[in-house]
């Protein structure tokens, strides 16, 4: 029975309806209208942001950093001390093998050679005198020995014969000493001549002078360690990048993998190279050409040698490089944003303040089955597939599906199975 029928019951038929009744009826109508308005204003309405998977190429990589160096960089120093007399080349000059780069004043060396040669002449003269004395002593000893045999020991006496023998032996030893002294002096002369030759700093290779660390008049001291005067790169068209790779990633790096790197000098240009060698040992990393890894505190990094083609000569030694080593790639892969694999509808609803029973108020929100435990997704694991969960919109109803994950580049992830290109993948919700 509606309000109108109630007002026209027998109790009020033919009678005037009291104003209070009209106020009550009007109040009920107002409350109904307000209830409908408030219902429409505050009832939960949910909109889903969805995307469809796309097809494309994807590369999975790990990051590494390092510095560039020539394939063969030679440090040229001096093994003798002295004042620099001439410097014949400068930085960026091309040099040939055997070319003189600088000269150290050889005056002191020439003086040593002259001194040793004088000693040699004196020793040779002494040797000749000793050889003559030896000949005399030998003749005297031989004569006395023959006479002693001829006289059956009567003359000379045995003492005289023994004395002659002793003198002869001493003279022979003196000659041997003089000869050894001459050899020693000759060795000193040869050593001084080597120093004289080393007073000319010569390039051992064809190449380009990278650095020059010497000036005319500079004093070179080579007493404890040979100072480096020049650095010469044999060929700048071929360079190498020694990249430091973290302990967690080193197992994924293999010889022959593609490398894309950038340098600060050309931030918008990508350079391409390949991994040439992955080192095994550990070291302090102080020498880029020999040590294979570095250990700083608890962080361990290993070194990989990367060959770089530098025919354009854009790259220079000691430039810092940031590299991406491509460890996996796929063409025409089914891709979704990686963030979709981390989206959880239940948590999103809870964060938006929407209770589960609100779905009864809005037919667009249907209860979903419990989501299976989320797979541990390792963004850097590319060699074996992983499982994950996506929320999709099917016939207007959200539901979770388990998918097989391939490689990822961080922004997008390859989906191997579980959905197709027409699937609407939920990435976000909007509660109104």
Buried (B, 14 or more C-beta within 10 A) or exposed (E): EEEEEEBEEEEEEEEEEEEEEEEEBEEEEEEEEEEEEEEEEEEBBBEBEBBEBEEEEBBBBBBBBBBBBBBBBBBBBBEBBBEBBEBEBEEEBEBEEEBEBBBBBBEBBEEBBEBBBEBBEEBBEBBEEBBEBBEEBBEBBEEBBEBBEEEEEEEBEEEEBEBBBEBBBEBBEBBEEBBEBBEBBBEBBEEBBEBBEBBBBBBEBBBBBBEBEBEEEBEBEBEEEBBEBBBBBBBBEBBBBBBBBBEEBBEBBEEEBBBBBBBEEEEEEEBEBBBBBBBEEBBEBEEBEEBBBBBEEEEBBBBBBBBBEBEEEEBBBEBEBBBBBBBBBBEEBBBBBBEBBEBBBEEBBEEBEBEEEBBEBBEBBBEBEEBEEEBEBEEBBBEEBBBBBBBBBEEEEBBBBEBBBBBBBEEBBBBBEBBEEEBBBBBEBEBE
